[in-house]
Amino acid sequence: MSTPACAICGKPATPEYRPFCSRRCADVDLQRWLSGRYAVPAVESEEPSDEVPQPD
Ligand SMILES: [Zn+2]
């Protein structure tokens, strides 16, 4: 098994924080992920629409 490189800084990842090398890098990735998630417009189709009557 090879040690994966930290996805943030490229240093060898540690078992405690893998796939990152430290808590800091894990936080950086988390913030990136959250930023990207919130940057994406909400998908309204996931919610049921009241304009479509359901056949009884
Ligand atoms: Zn790192």
N, CA, C, O and the ligand as a Tripos MOL2 file, in Angstrom:
@<TRIPOS>MOLECULE
protein
  225   223    57     0     0
PROTEIN
NO_CHARGES

@<TRIPOS>ATOM
      1 N           0.8400   -1.2050    0.0000 N.3       1 MET1
      2 CA          0.0000    0.0000    0.0000 C.3       1 MET1
      3 C           0.8740    1.2540    0.0000 C.2       1 MET1
      4 O           1.8490    1.3450    0.7460 O.2       1 MET1
      5 N           0.5180    2.1940   -0.8270 N.am      2 SER2
      6 CA          1.2890    3.4330   -0.8670 C.3       2 SER2
      7 C           0.5230    4.5390   -0.1570 C.2       2 SER2
      8 O          -0.7080    4.5380   -0.1130 O.2       2 SER2
      9 N           1.2590    5.4580    0.3850 N.am      3 THR3
     10 CA          0.6190    6.5690    1.0790 C.3       3 THR3
     11 C           0.0670    7.5680    0.0710 C.2       3 THR3
     12 O           0.8190    8.1180   -0.7340 O.2       3 THR3
     13 N          -1.2270    7.8040    0.1100 N.am      4 PRO4
     14 CA         -1.8060    8.7700   -0.8260 C.3       4 PRO4
     15 C          -1.3420   10.1890   -0.5160 C.2       4 PRO4
     16 O          -1.1130   10.5460    0.6390 O.2       4 PRO4
     17 N          -1.2100   10.9740   -1.5520 N.am      5 ALA5
     18 CA         -0.7930   12.3520   -1.3440 C.3       5 ALA5
     19 C          -1.9860   13.2140   -0.9650 C.2       5 ALA5
     20 O          -3.1070   13.0060   -1.4290 O.2       5 ALA5
     21 N          -1.7090   14.1840   -0.1100 N.am      6 CYS6
     22 CA         -2.7560   15.1090    0.2980 C.3       6 CYS6
     23 C          -3.3100   15.8200   -0.9380 C.2       6 CYS6
     24 O          -2.5560   16.3480   -1.7550 O.2       6 CYS6
     25 N          -4.6230   15.8250   -1.0600 N.am      7 ALA7
     26 CA         -5.2580   16.4250   -2.2300 C.3       7 ALA7
     27 C          -5.1250   17.9490   -2.2430 C.2       7 ALA7
     28 O          -5.3540   18.5940   -3.2670 O.2       7 ALA7
     29 N          -4.7590   18.5030   -1.1120 N.am      8 ILE8
     30 CA         -4.6620   19.9580   -1.0040 C.3       8 ILE8
     31 C          -3.2490   20.4520   -1.2590 C.2       8 ILE8
     32 O          -3.0370   21.3300   -2.0940 O.2       8 ILE8
     33 N          -2.2760   19.8890   -0.5400 N.am      9 CYS9
     34 CA         -0.9160   20.4110   -0.6480 C.3       9 CYS9
     35 C           0.0720   19.4090   -1.2450 C.2       9 CYS9
     36 O           1.2010   19.7740   -1.5740 O.2       9 CYS9
     37 N          -0.3420   18.1570   -1.3870 N.am     10 GLY10
     38 CA          0.5300   17.1870   -2.0240 C.3      10 GLY10
     39 C           1.4600   16.4500   -1.0790 C.2      10 GLY10
     40 O           2.1950   15.5600   -1.5060 O.2      10 GLY10
     41 N           1.4420   16.8040    0.1880 N.am     11 LYS11
     42 CA          2.2700   16.1040    1.1670 C.3      11 LYS11
     43 C           1.6480   14.7380    1.4470 C.2      11 LYS11
     44 O           0.4600   14.5210    1.2080 O.2      11 LYS11
     45 N           2.4770   13.8160    1.9620 N.am     12 PRO12
     46 CA          1.9480   12.4930    2.3090 C.3      12 PRO12
     47 C           0.8110   12.5970    3.3160 C.2      12 PRO12
     48 O           0.9260   13.2860    4.3300 O.2      12 PRO12
     49 N          -0.2830   11.9100    3.0280 N.am     13 ALA13
     50 CA         -1.4270   11.9680    3.9210 C.3      13 ALA13
     51 C          -1.1670   11.1740    5.1930 C.2      13 ALA13
     52 O          -0.3650   10.2400    5.2010 O.2      13 ALA13
     53 N          -1.8410   11.5470    6.2510 N.am     14 THR14
     54 CA         -1.7190   10.8240    7.5140 C.3      14 THR14
     55 C          -2.9730   10.0000    7.7400 C.2      14 THR14
     56 O          -4.0630   10.4010    7.3310 O.2      14 THR14
     57 N          -2.8280    8.8490    8.3880 N.am     15 PRO15
     58 CA         -3.9930    7.9890    8.6380 C.3      15 PRO15
     59 C          -5.1070    8.7290    9.3670 C.2      15 PRO15
     60 O          -6.2890    8.4610    9.1500 O.2      15 PRO15
     61 N          -4.7270    9.6480   10.2180 N.am     16 GLU16
     62 CA         -5.7220   10.3630   11.0210 C.3      16 GLU16
     63 C          -6.5770   11.3070   10.1880 C.2      16 GLU16
     64 O          -7.7600   11.5050   10.4630 O.2      16 GLU16
     65 N          -5.9600   11.8820    9.1710 N.am     17 TYR17
     66 CA         -6.6800   12.8930    8.3940 C.3      17 TYR17
     67 C          -6.8130   12.5450    6.9120 C.2      17 TYR17
     68 O          -7.2660   13.3650    6.1130 O.2      17 TYR17
     69 N          -6.4140   11.3150    6.5510 N.am     18 ARG18
     70 CA         -6.4570   10.9590    5.1420 C.3      18 ARG18
     71 C          -7.8440   11.1560    4.5480 C.2      18 ARG18
     72 O          -8.8310   10.9550    5.2560 O.2      18 ARG18
     73 N          -7.9600   11.5300    3.3140 N.am     19 PRO19
     74 CA         -6.8530   11.5900    2.3550 C.3      19 PRO19
     75 C          -6.0370   12.8810    2.4380 C.2      19 PRO19
     76 O          -5.4020   13.2850    1.4640 O.2      19 PRO19
     77 N          -6.0600   13.5170    3.5940 N.am     20 PHE20
     78 CA         -5.3100   14.7580    3.7540 C.3      20 PHE20
     79 C          -4.1630   14.5620    4.7370 C.2      20 PHE20
     80 O          -4.0670   13.5300    5.4010 O.2      20 PHE20
     81 N          -3.2870   15.5770    4.8190 N.am     21 CYS21
     82 CA         -2.1190   15.4510    5.6810 C.3      21 CYS21
     83 C          -2.3830   16.0570    7.0470 C.2      21 CYS21
     84 O          -1.6650   15.7770    8.0080 O.2      21 CYS21
     85 N          -3.3990   16.8760    7.1320 N.am     22 SER22
     86 CA         -3.6470   17.5500    8.3990 C.3      22 SER22
     87 C          -5.0920   18.0290    8.4790 C.2      22 SER22
     88 O          -5.8200   18.0370    7.4870 O.2      22 SER22
     89 N          -5.4790   18.4180    9.6590 N.am     23 ARG23
     90 CA         -6.8290   18.9380    9.8680 C.3      23 ARG23
     91 C          -7.0540   20.1840    9.0150 C.2      23 ARG23
     92 O          -8.1490   20.4270    8.5080 O.2      23 ARG23
     93 N          -5.9910   20.9600    8.8750 N.am     24 ARG24
     94 CA         -6.0820   22.2080    8.1310 C.3      24 ARG24
     95 C          -6.4620   21.9370    6.6780 C.2      24 ARG24
     96 O          -7.3490   22.5840    6.1200 O.2      24 ARG24
     97 N          -5.7690   20.9640    6.0770 N.am     25 CYS25
     98 CA         -6.0520   20.6510    4.6880 C.3      25 CYS25
     99 C          -7.4490   20.0410    4.5490 C.2      25 CYS25
    100 O          -8.1410   20.2790    3.5590 O.2      25 CYS25
    101 N          -7.8520   19.2620    5.5400 N.am     26 ALA26
    102 CA         -9.1940   18.6830    5.5020 C.3      26 ALA26
    103 C         -10.2360   19.8000    5.5440 C.2      26 ALA26
    104 O         -11.2550   19.7370    4.8560 O.2      26 ALA26
    105 N          -9.9700   20.8120    6.3520 N.am     27 ASP27
    106 CA        -10.8920   21.9330    6.4510 C.3      27 ASP27
    107 C         -10.9420   22.7150    5.1480 C.2      27 ASP27
    108 O         -12.0030   23.1690    4.7190 O.2      27 ASP27
    109 N          -9.7750   22.8650    4.5250 N.am     28 VAL28
    110 CA         -9.7100   23.5780    3.2490 C.3      28 VAL28
    111 C         -10.5690   22.8710    2.2120 C.2      28 VAL28
    112 O         -11.3300   23.5040    1.4800 O.2      28 VAL28
    113 N         -10.4370   21.5490    2.1610 N.am     29 ASP29
    114 CA        -11.2160   20.7800    1.1960 C.3      29 ASP29
    115 C         -12.7000   20.8830    1.5090 C.2      29 ASP29
    116 O         -13.5290   20.9870    0.6050 O.2      29 ASP29
    117 N         -13.0260   20.8530    2.7880 N.am     30 LEU30
    118 CA        -14.4250   20.9420    3.1850 C.3      30 LEU30
    119 C         -15.0210   22.2750    2.7530 C.2      30 LEU30
    120 O         -16.1430   22.3350    2.2510 O.2      30 LEU30
    121 N         -14.2530   23.3420    2.9560 N.am     31 GLN31
    122 CA        -14.7360   24.6630    2.5750 C.3      31 GLN31
    123 C         -14.9220   24.7550    1.0600 C.2      31 GLN31
    124 O         -15.8750   25.3610    0.5710 O.2      31 GLN31
    125 N         -13.9930   24.1430    0.3360 N.am     32 ARG32
    126 CA        -14.1190   24.1350   -1.1330 C.3      32 ARG32
    127 C         -15.3930   23.4220   -1.5390 C.2      32 ARG32
    128 O         -16.1470   23.8800   -2.3970 O.2      32 ARG32
    129 N         -15.6070   22.2810   -0.8910 N.am     33 TRP33
    130 CA        -16.7650   21.4600   -1.2230 C.3      33 TRP33
    131 C         -18.0520   22.2120   -0.9250 C.2      33 TRP33
    132 O         -18.9780   22.2270   -1.7370 O.2      33 TRP33
    133 N         -18.1010   22.8360    0.2450 N.am     34 LEU34
    134 CA        -19.2970   23.5740    0.6330 C.3      34 LEU34
    135 C         -19.5190   24.7610   -0.2890 C.2      34 LEU34
    136 O         -20.6520   25.0510   -0.6700 O.2      34 LEU34
    137 N         -18.4390   25.4490   -0.6490 N.am     35 SER35
    138 CA        -18.5480   26.6120   -1.5300 C.3      35 SER35
    139 C         -19.1020   26.1910   -2.8840 C.2      35 SER35
    140 O         -19.9690   26.8560   -3.4500 O.2      35 SER35
    141 N         -18.5910   25.0860   -3.3890 N.am     36 GLY36
    142 CA        -19.0620   24.5980   -4.6730 C.3      36 GLY36
    143 C         -20.5100   24.1710   -4.6060 C.2      36 GLY36
    144 O         -21.2840   24.3830   -5.5390 O.2      36 GLY36
    145 N         -20.8640   23.5650   -3.4860 N.am     37 ARG37
    146 CA        -22.2390   23.0920   -3.3090 C.3      37 ARG37
    147 C         -23.2120   24.2600   -3.2660 C.2      37 ARG37
    148 O         -24.2570   24.2470   -3.9170 O.2      37 ARG37
    149 N         -22.8450   25.2770   -2.4800 N.am     38 TYR38
    150 CA        -23.7340   26.4170   -2.3300 C.3      38 TYR38
    151 C         -23.7590   27.2850   -3.5770 C.2      38 TYR38
    152 O         -24.6880   28.0680   -3.7800 O.2      38 TYR38
    153 N         -22.7300   27.1420   -4.4160 N.am     39 ALA39
    154 CA        -22.6720   27.9420   -5.6270 C.3      39 ALA39
    155 C         -23.6140   27.3970   -6.6930 C.2      39 ALA39
    156 O         -24.0100   28.0970   -7.6260 O.2      39 ALA39
    157 N         -23.9570   26.1280   -6.5230 N.am     40 VAL40
    158 CA        -24.8600   25.5060   -7.4890 C.3      40 VAL40
    159 C         -26.3030   25.8800   -7.1600 C.2      40 VAL40
    160 O         -26.7460   25.7180   -6.0230 O.2      40 VAL40
    161 N         -27.0310   26.3780   -8.1530 N.am     41 PRO41
    162 CA        -28.4410   26.7350   -7.9280 C.3      41 PRO41
    163 C         -29.2440   25.5400   -7.4450 C.2      41 PRO41
    164 O         -28.9830   24.4020   -7.8350 O.2      41 PRO41
    165 N         -30.2040   25.8070   -6.6080 N.am     42 ALA42
    166 CA        -31.0160   24.7280   -6.0600 C.3      42 ALA42
    167 C         -31.8090   24.0430   -7.1630 C.2      42 ALA42
    168 O         -32.3200   24.6820   -8.0820 O.2      42 ALA42
    169 N         -31.8940   22.7540   -7.0450 N.am     43 VAL43
    170 CA        -32.6610   21.9930   -8.0240 C.3      43 VAL43
    171 C         -34.1010   21.8760   -7.5280 C.2      43 VAL43
    172 O         -34.3970   21.1070   -6.6140 O.2      43 VAL43
    173 N         -34.9780   22.6460   -8.1430 N.am     44 GLU44
    174 CA        -36.3560   22.6870   -7.6640 C.3      44 GLU44
    175 C         -37.1240   21.4060   -7.9850 C.2      44 GLU44
    176 O         -38.1400   21.0970   -7.3620 O.2      44 GLU44
    177 N         -36.6150   20.6730   -8.9690 N.am     45 SER45
    178 CA        -37.3340   19.4790   -9.4070 C.3      45 SER45
    179 C         -37.3430   18.3920   -8.3340 C.2      45 SER45
    180 O         -38.0960   17.4220   -8.4170 O.2      45 SER45
    181 N         -36.4770   18.5790   -7.3080 N.am     46 GLU46
    182 CA        -36.4510   17.5650   -6.2630 C.3      46 GLU46
    183 C         -37.6680   17.6680   -5.3550 C.2      46 GLU46
    184 O         -38.0090   16.7260   -4.6390 O.2      46 GLU46
    185 N         -38.3170   18.8270   -5.3950 N.am     47 GLU47
    186 CA        -39.4970   18.9850   -4.5630 C.3      47 GLU47
    187 C         -40.7690   18.7400   -5.3640 C.2      47 GLU47
    188 O         -40.8220   19.0670   -6.5500 O.2      47 GLU47
    189 N         -41.7790   18.1760   -4.7440 N.am     48 PRO48
    190 CA        -43.0340   17.9200   -5.4640 C.3      48 PRO48
    191 C         -43.6990   19.2180   -5.8860 C.2      48 PRO48
    192 O         -43.7120   20.1870   -5.1260 O.2      48 PRO48
    193 N         -44.2390   19.2450   -7.0700 N.am     49 SER49
    194 CA        -44.8580   20.4470   -7.5880 C.3      49 SER49
    195 C         -46.3710   20.4000   -7.3830 C.2      49 SER49
    196 O         -47.0270   19.3900   -7.6400 O.2      49 SER49
    197 N         -46.9010   21.5320   -6.9110 N.am     50 ASP50
    198 CA        -48.3480   21.5850   -6.6810 C.3      50 ASP50
    199 C         -49.1000   21.7970   -7.9900 C.2      50 ASP50
    200 O         -50.3190   21.6400   -8.0460 O.2      50 ASP50
    201 N         -48.3670   22.1530   -9.0370 N.am     51 GLU51
    202 CA        -49.0210   22.4260  -10.3170 C.3      51 GLU51
    203 C         -49.3650   21.1370  -11.0660 C.2      51 GLU51
    204 O         -50.1060   21.1530  -12.0480 O.2      51 GLU51
    205 N         -48.8200   20.0410  -10.5900 N.am     52 VAL52
    206 CA        -49.1170   18.7660  -11.2520 C.3      52 VAL52
    207 C         -50.0920   17.9620  -10.4000 C.2      52 VAL52
    208 O         -49.7090   17.3620   -9.3960 O.2      52 VAL52
    209 N         -51.3620   17.9590  -10.8150 N.am     53 PRO53
    210 CA        -52.3800   17.2070  -10.0410 C.3      53 PRO53
    211 C         -52.1450   15.7090  -10.1160 C.2      53 PRO53
    212 O         -51.8570   15.1540  -11.1760 O.2      53 PRO53
    213 N         -52.2730   15.0840   -8.9870 N.am     54 GLN54
    214 CA        -52.1060   13.6280   -8.9590 C.3      54 GLN54
    215 C         -53.4420   12.9570   -9.2350 C.2      54 GLN54
    216 O         -54.4490   13.3080   -8.6210 O.2      54 GLN54
    217 N         -53.4620   11.9860  -10.1620 N.am     55 PRO55
    218 CA        -54.7010   11.2510  -10.4600 C.3      55 PRO55
    219 C         -55.1650   10.4660   -9.2430 C.2      55 PRO55
    220 O         -54.3780    9.7800   -8.5900 O.2      55 PRO55
    221 N         -56.4370   10.5770   -8.9550 N.am     56 ASP56
    222 CA        -56.9500    9.9280   -7.7640 C.3      56 ASP56
    223 C         -57.4650    8.5110   -8.0360 C.2      56 ASP56
    224 O         -57.9320    7.8370   -7.1180 O.2      56 ASP56
    225 ZN         -2.0620   18.8360    3.0630 Zn       57 ZN57
@<TRIPOS>BOND
     1     1     2 1
     2     2     3 1
     3     3     4 2
     4     3     5 am
     5     5     6 1
     6     6     7 1
     7     7     8 2
     8     7     9 am
     9     9    10 1
    10    10    11 1
    11    11    12 2
    12    11    13 am
    13    13    14 1
    14    14    15 1
    15    15    16 2
    16    15    17 am
    17    17    18 1
    18    18    19 1
    19    19    20 2
    20    19    21 am
    21    21    22 1
    22    22    23 1
    23    23    24 2
    24    23    25 am
    25    25    26 1
    26    26    27 1
    27    27    28 2
    28    27    29 am
    29    29    30 1
    30    30    31 1
    31    31    32 2
    32    31    33 am
    33    33    34 1
    34    34    35 1
    35    35    36 2
    36    35    37 am
    37    37    38 1
    38    38    39 1
    39    39    40 2
    40    39    41 am
    41    41    42 1
    42    42    43 1
    43    43    44 2
    44    43    45 am
    45    45    46 1
    46    46    47 1
    47    47    48 2
    48    47    49 am
    49    49    50 1
    50    50    51 1
    51    51    52 2
    52    51    53 am
    53    53    54 1
    54    54    55 1
    55    55    56 2
    56    55    57 am
    57    57    58 1
    58    58    59 1
    59    59    60 2
    60    59    61 am
    61    61    62 1
    62    62    63 1
    63    63    64 2
    64    63    65 am
    65    65    66 1
    66    66    67 1
    67    67    68 2
    68    67    69 am
    69    69    70 1
    70    70    71 1
    71    71    72 2
    72    71    73 am
    73    73    74 1
    74    74    75 1
    75    75    76 2
    76    75    77 am
    77    77    78 1
    78    78    79 1
    79    79    80 2
    80    79    81 am
    81    81    82 1
    82    82    83 1
    83    83    84 2
    84    83    85 am
    85    85    86 1
    86    86    87 1
    87    87    88 2
    88    87    89 am
    89    89    90 1
    90    90    91 1
    91    91    92 2
    92    91    93 am
    93    93    94 1
    94    94    95 1
    95    95    96 2
    96    95    97 am
    97    97    98 1
    98    98    99 1
    99    99   100 2
   100    99   101 am
   101   101   102 1
   102   102   103 1
   103   103   104 2
   104   103   105 am
   105   105   106 1
   106   106   107 1
   107   107   108 2
   108   107   109 am
   109   109   110 1
   110   110   111 1
   111   111   112 2
   112   111   113 am
   113   113   114 1
   114   114   115 1
   115   115   116 2
   116   115   117 am
   117   117   118 1
   118   118   119 1
   119   119   120 2
   120   119   121 am
   121   121   122 1
   122   122   123 1
   123   123   124 2
   124   123   125 am
   125   125   126 1
   126   126   127 1
   127   127   128 2
   128   127   129 am
   129   129   130 1
   130   130   131 1
   131   131   132 2
   132   131   133 am
   133   133   134 1
   134   134   135 1
   135   135   136 2
   136   135   137 am
   137   137   138 1
   138   138   139 1
   139   139   140 2
   140   139   141 am
   141   141   142 1
   142   142   143 1
   143   143   144 2
   144   143   145 am
   145   145   146 1
   146   146   147 1
   147   147   148 2
   148   147   149 am
   149   149   150 1
   150   150   151 1
   151   151   152 2
   152   151   153 am
   153   153   154 1
   154   154   155 1
   155   155   156 2
   156   155   157 am
   157   157   158 1
   158   158   159 1
   159   159   160 2
   160   159   161 am
   161   161   162 1
   162   162   163 1
   163   163   164 2
   164   163   165 am
   165   165   166 1
   166   166   167 1
   167   167   168 2
   168   167   169 am
   169   169   170 1
   170   170   171 1
   171   171   172 2
   172   171   173 am
   173   173   174 1
   174   174   175 1
   175   175   176 2
   176   175   177 am
   177   177   178 1
   178   178   179 1
   179   179   180 2
   180   179   181 am
   181   181   182 1
   182   182   183 1
   183   183   184 2
   184   183   185 am
   185   185   186 1
   186   186   187 1
   187   187   188 2
   188   187   189 am
   189   189   190 1
   190   190   191 1
   191   191   192 2
   192   191   193 am
   193   193   194 1
   194   194   195 1
   195   195   196 2
   196   195   197 am
   197   197   198 1
   198   198   199 1
   199   199   200 2
   200   199   201 am
   201   201   202 1
   202   202   203 1
   203   203   204 2
   204   203   205 am
   205   205   206 1
   206   206   207 1
   207   207   208 2
   208   207   209 am
   209   209   210 1
   210   210   211 1
   211   211   212 2
   212   211   213 am
   213   213   214 1
   214   214   215 1
   215   215   216 2
   216   215   217 am
   217   217   218 1
   218   218   219 1
   219   219   220 2
   220   219   221 am
   221   221   222 1
   222   222   223 1
   223   223   224 2
@<TRIPOS>SUBSTRUCTURE
     1 MET1         2 RESIDUE 1 A MET
     2 SER2         6 RESIDUE 1 A SER
     3 THR3        10 RESIDUE 1 A THR
     4 PRO4        14 RESIDUE 1 A PRO
     5 ALA5        18 RESIDUE 1 A ALA
     6 CYS6        22 RESIDUE 1 A CYS
     7 ALA7        26 RESIDUE 1 A ALA
     8 ILE8        30 RESIDUE 1 A ILE
     9 CYS9        34 RESIDUE 1 A CYS
    10 GLY10       38 RESIDUE 1 A GLY
    11 LYS11       42 RESIDUE 1 A LYS
    12 PRO12       46 RESIDUE 1 A PRO
    13 ALA13       50 RESIDUE 1 A ALA
    14 THR14       54 RESIDUE 1 A THR
    15 PRO15       58 RESIDUE 1 A PRO
    16 GLU16       62 RESIDUE 1 A GLU
    17 TYR17       66 RESIDUE 1 A TYR
    18 ARG18       70 RESIDUE 1 A ARG
    19 PRO19       74 RESIDUE 1 A PRO
    20 PHE20       78 RESIDUE 1 A PHE
    21 CYS21       82 RESIDUE 1 A CYS
    22 SER22       86 RESIDUE 1 A SER
    23 ARG23       90 RESIDUE 1 A ARG
    24 ARG24       94 RESIDUE 1 A ARG
    25 CYS25       98 RESIDUE 1 A CYS
    26 ALA26      102 RESIDUE 1 A ALA
    27 ASP27      106 RESIDUE 1 A ASP
    28 VAL28      110 RESIDUE 1 A VAL
    29 ASP29      114 RESIDUE 1 A ASP
    30 LEU30      118 RESIDUE 1 A LEU
    31 GLN31      122 RESIDUE 1 A GLN
    32 ARG32      126 RESIDUE 1 A ARG
    33 TRP33      130 RESIDUE 1 A TRP
    34 LEU34      134 RESIDUE 1 A LEU
    35 SER35      138 RESIDUE 1 A SER
    36 GLY36      142 RESIDUE 1 A GLY
    37 ARG37      146 RESIDUE 1 A ARG
    38 TYR38      150 RESIDUE 1 A TYR
    39 ALA39      154 RESIDUE 1 A ALA
    40 VAL40      158 RESIDUE 1 A VAL
    41 PRO41      162 RESIDUE 1 A PRO
    42 ALA42      166 RESIDUE 1 A ALA
    43 VAL43      170 RESIDUE 1 A VAL
    44 GLU44      174 RESIDUE 1 A GLU
    45 SER45      178 RESIDUE 1 A SER
    46 GLU46      182 RESIDUE 1 A GLU
    47 GLU47      186 RESIDUE 1 A GLU
    48 PRO48      190 RESIDUE 1 A PRO
    49 SER49      194 RESIDUE 1 A SER
    50 ASP50      198 RESIDUE 1 A ASP
    51 GLU51      202 RESIDUE 1 A GLU
    52 VAL52      206 RESIDUE 1 A VAL
    53 PRO53      210 RESIDUE 1 A PRO
    54 GLN54      214 RESIDUE 1 A GLN
    55 PRO55      218 RESIDUE 1 A PRO
    56 ASP56      222 RESIDUE 1 A ASP
    57 ZN57       225 GROUP 0 **** ****
